[in-house]
Amino acid sequence: MNNNNKSFLPKIEPKESVLDNGIKLYCFEDNTIPFIKLDMYFPFANTTNQDVLFSALATQKLITEGSELDSAKQIAEKIDYYGAYIEKTLEKEASNISFYFLRKYYKHLLPIVKEIITQAVFPQSELDLYKAKLTKQWQIDHQKTDYLARETFNRLLYGATHPYGISGKKEDIEALERQDLIDFYSCFYTLNSQTCFIVASGDIDNEITDELNSLIGGDFKAKMKQRNILPKSSSISTKLDFAGVESIVHLPTAKQASIRMGTITIGVNHPDYMKLNLLNSLFGGYFSSRLMQNIREDKGYTYGIGSYLFLNKDCSTFAIIGDIKQDCIEQTKQEIFKEMDTLSQTLIPQDELQRVKSYTKGEILRGLDGGFDLSEKFVPLLRYGMKNDYYDRYIQQIDSATAQDLQCVAQKYLQKEKMLTVIATN
């Protein structure tokens, strides 16, 4: 694919409108399917903004478990009767509740959307059940090396009191009260222009948007508590040099070891980010990456290992993640460092460079197939202040990237002296 092919990328240009209460609505119309996906985004209803640990998670999980009109069972029966589905996603920087349903049932289902968002009551009985499940899951997770490695890595990288690094204990779950959920819900799940935006995709037209406006375009400010809705400070520590920093987490029952290595790096709007993303794919981001070929295929130390760029608002977390044999920990670390050094010191062969370019462009195209995909790709652009032609420019960056470019990127960002290493093992 050359630069002239950028016109073949589907345009990420939603039809924008504003509900009567100021909520922005972004629509990706696709009448080839009789379905609708309605994404309700609440940018401040995230774990960064919670005053009480686990309150953001519990609020989102239980928002569908009872309202002023219906019990949890009645809501579930209505959703099932019309063949609809609800999906919830909670992140450090946003909360999303997705409703999937057939277009022909929208008049039955949109009122349920309104009921969930505006009239949830969080029954004590449902909270007690959820706390018991959450406690059990916490116990299970803390017997997994990969979970312990991730938890320790984030705490050391960002700090134990930073929203990205803090982790809750069993005692925090036990201390969670119904009022904590009501307070969080009252503040961050209010339908107004500050706390919500909506992305709709599928068989959407004016009939649907008019109904949306009629149901949730009204004045819901009465529900909102008096609280500053701006996010808490999540400024990142300036300590980026983790030379020699290694933490060992001991789990006596572990059958394997887990490694997590990485650092804080540049955000998505940095000029180097696109080429760093391409380099990450080559290093550990797909099945034919160097980490997989070396540590899995050649050495047999692991069934799977990879590298990732996890986006935050102002930065990214670069992380190498793998489950490895207990007796291959030191060898794995050395091979990871060796691959970093090789990318910094030696130019990437042209055939390997072309292979990763083709793979990356193929992934972009596969992620832009239809209204649902376009809506999912649009949300990060909106959240991180990226322009709608981001993927066109990314394709151009991929096409123009040379082996010398990627070597310079490796020298800047794949420095082993800036890597924190956490090992969970027996």
N, C-alpha and C positions, 0 to 999 in steps of 0.2 A: 504493500500500500504506500503510495507516495502522498505528498502534501496536497495534491489536487483532489484527492479522494475525501477530503474532510467534509465535502458537501453531502456525502453518502451517510454520514452519521445522523441518526434521528435528532431533531432539534428538541432540546429540553426547554420548551417555552410553554408553560402552562397558561391557561386562560385565567386571568386574575380578576377577582371581584372582592368586594368588602361587604360583610353583613351589616345590618343596621346598627349593631353594637360595636362596630369597628374591627371585628375579627376578620383577618385576611383569609380568603378561600382561594386555593390554587387547584385548578381542574385539568386533568389529562384525559381528554375525551377519546374513547375507543369503543365504538358501537359494534365492533366485530364480536364482542363477547357480552352475554346478558348479565354480567356480574358488576358489582360495585365494591370498591375498596375505599373505606373512609378512614383516614388517619387523623386522629386528634392528637396534636402535639402540644405538650405543656412544658416549655423550655425550662421553667424554674422548679418543676416538681421532680427534682433529681436528688441524688444522695449528697451532693455538695451542699444543698440548702437545708438539710434536715437538722433540727436542734437535738432530736432524740434518735440515737442509732436504731436502725431498722424501721423507723417510722415511714420513710419514703417507700420502702419495699412493701411493708404491710398495707399501707394505704392503697397502693396500686393493686396489689393482689386481691384485696377485699372490697374494692370499689364496686364490684359486680355482685357482691354477696349480701344483698338486701338493701331496700330503699324505703322511702316513706310510703310507697304504693304496693310493693311486692316483696316477698321473701326471696332468699337466695334460690330456693327451689323453683319458685314461680318465674323468676327471671331466666333461669336455666331452661325451663320447659318452653318458654316463649322463643328463646333463641334456637333451641333444637327443633321446635315445631316448624319454623320457617327455614330450616336448613342453613342458618347463619353460623358465624364463627367469630370469636373474639380472641385477639392476640395482644399481649401486653409486653412492652419492652421498657426496661428501666436502665438508664445509663448514669454515668457521673454527671452528665450535663443536660439531660433531657429525659422526659417520660413520654411514651407514645402508646396510645390505645387504638388498635386497628379493628375495624368492624368489616367483615366480609359478608355480603349477602346478595341474593338475586334481586335484580332491579324490580321485578314485578311485585316484590313484597316490601318495597321501601316505605309505603305508608304505614305498615305495621311495625317496621323495625326502627325507623328514625325516632319515633317517640321513646323507644327503649334506650336509644343512645342518649337522648335528653335526660331521661330518668336516671341513668347511671351517673352522668356527669354532674347533675344538679341536685339529686335527691338521695344520694347514698347515706346510709345511717350507721354502718359498721357495727352490727349486733355483737354484743359481748360474747355470745355463744360461738359465733364464727371466729372471733379473734382468739378465743381460748383454743379452738381446734387448730387454727393456723399457727399459733405459738408452739403448740405441741409438735406439729409437723416441722416447723422451722428449727426447733431444738434438735429433733431427730436428724434432720438434714445437716445441721451444724456438726453434730457428732460424727456423722458419716464422712463429711468433707474433711474433717481433721484427722481422718485415717487414710487420706490420699496424699501421696507425695507431690503430685502436680498442684493440688490446691495449696498445700503448705508452702511450696516453693513460690507460687504466685503471691500469696499473702505476705510473705516475708520480703520478697522482692519489692513490692509496692511500698511497703512500710519503710524499708531502708532507702529506697530511691527518692521518695517524696517527703518522708518524715511521718512519724507516728500520729501526729495531730493534724496533718494536712488532709483535706477531704479525699485526695486520691490515695492516701496511704493508710488511713485509719481503718481498722477492722474491728468488728464487734465480737463480744464474748457471749457465752451462754447467759450470763447474768444480765446482759443488756436486753436479751430477748425476754427474759422473765420479768424485767422491769417495765416492759412496754405496756402502756395503758390505752384504753379506748379513746380517751381525750386527746392523746398524742396524734392519733389518726385523724380525728375530727378537726383538730387545729391545722394539721398539714393540708388536709383536703380543703378546708375553708379558705385557706390562703392561696394555694397553688393550682387548684382545679377549678377556678372561677372562669366563666366564659366572658372574657373581655379581651381587648386588643393587646393588653400587656402580658397576659398569661397564657394565651392560646393562639394557635393558627391551625388551619385545616388543609389537608391535601386529599383531594378526591380523585379517583381514577376508575376507568372502566366506562360503563354505559351511562355517562353523565350528560345531562342537558339542562336547559333552563327550568324545566319542570322540577327536577331534583333540587337544583340550587334554590329555587323559590321556596320549596318545602323546608329545606335546611334553614333558610333565613327566617321562615315563619316560626320554626320550633326553637332554634337556638340563637337567633339574632336579636333576642330581646335584652332587657336590662337585668343582669343577674348580680349586680354589685352588692345587693343586700346580703348575700351569702359570705362575702369576703371579709375576713377579719382585718383589723387595722394592724398591718405588719409591713415592714419594708420588704418588697418582693424582689429587690435586686439581689443577685447572687452574692454569697459570701466571698471573701477574698480567697482566690485559689492561686496566688502568685507562686511561682516555682522557685525552689531553692537554687542558689547560684553554685552550689557544689556539684560540679559535673565531673570531677576527677576522682574516679573510684579505684585508682591504681592500688592493686594488692588487696582490695576489699573483697572478702569472700565469707559468706555465712553458711554454716552447716546446720540444717534442721534435722534433728534425730527423730526417727520414727521406727521403733524396734520391730514392728510387725511388717515393715515394708518388704515387698518382694522384688521391687526394682527401685532405681533412683530416678529423681527428676532434676533437671537442670533448667535454670532460667538465668540468662545472662543478657545484659543490655544497659541502656542509659537513656537519658532525656535528650531529645534531638529536635530538629527544626519542625515548624508547623507547615501546614498545607499551602500557605500563601508565600512561603519563602521561595526565592528564585531557584534554589537547588532542589526543591522537594520532588519535582517530577522525575528528575534524573536519579535522585536517591531511591525513589520508589522502583524505578526500573532496575537499578543496581540490587536492591533488596530481592527482587524476583530472581535474579541470577544467583545471588548468594544463598538464599534459603527460602524463596517464596513460591516455588512450584516443584513438581515431582522430579524434574531433571536438574534441580539446582545443585550447586557445588556441595552444600552441606549434605544433601541426600545422597549424592553420588559417592562422596567420600565416606561419611560416617555410617550410612546405612548399607549401601551397595558394596562398597569395597571393604570396609572394616567390620561391618556387622555388629556395631556397638549398640544399635537401636533399631526399633521397627520404624520409627519416624522422628524426624527433627526438622524444624523450620525456623525462619525468621519473619518477623512481623513489624509493621508500623501501626501502632494504635493511636488514632487521632484524639487529641484534646483540643480545647478552644485555641490555646496559644502555643501549643507545642505538640510533639509526638513522643510516644514511648517506643523506642526500638528494642525489641526483645527477641532473643533466640530461645526456643522452647523445645525440650525433648525429654522423653522417658528413655533411660539408658540402663544397661546392665550394671549391677552393683560394683563389679570389679573393673569397670571401664571408665570410671569417672575422670580420672586424671588424663587418660589418653584422649577422651572426648574433648575436654577443655583445650588440650594442646592442638588438636586437629581444627577446632574452631578458630583458634588464634592463627594457626597456619594459613587457613583460608582467607582470613582478614589480611594478613601480611602479603599473600600472593596477589590479591586484588589491588593492593596499594603499590606493589613493586613491579608487577608484570602486566602487560597489556592483554586484554581479553581477546582470544582468537576470533576472527571474523565470523566463522560458522556458528560459534556459540553465541555471539552477540546477535546475529540475525535470528537464531532460534528463540532467544528470550524476547526479542522484539516482536516476533510473530505471535508468540504465546500471549504477551501482554496486550497487544492490539486485539487479539481474538477475545480475550476476557472482557475488554471494554465493549466490544460489539455485542457479545452475549448478554451483557448487562443493560443493553438499551433496546430490548426486544419487547415492544408493546407498552401500553399505558401503565400497567402496574410497575414494570421495571423502570420506566422513565420517572415515575413519581418517587421511587426509592432512591434513584440517583440525584433527583432534584433536592431532596431534603438536606443532604450534607452541604450542597452549594449554598443553600439558604442559611443554614446554621453557621457556616464558617466564612460567610461573606465572599464566596467565590462567584465569578461571573458564569453566566449560562453557557458560554462557549468553552468552558474548562476542558471538556473531553476533546474538542477539536484541537485546542492548544496542546493537550497532552499527546495526542497522536503526532503532532508536528515535532514535539520534543523527542518523542521516541524515534521518529524517522531520522532526525538530525543528530542524535547522540552518537558520538564516536567512542572508540576504545579509550582514547586519551581523556575524553570528558569523564567517563566513568572511573578511570583511574584517579583523576583529581577528586572526584566525589568520595571515593574510597579513602583517599588520604585524609580528607577532612572529617569524615563521619564514622569510619570503621576503624577507630583507634582503640586497640585493646587496653591501653592504659586508662581509657574513660569508661570501661565496662565494669559494672557490678556483677558479681557472680553469686548465685544462691543454689545450694545443692540440698535436696531433701533425700535422706538415705537412712538405712539401718546401721 
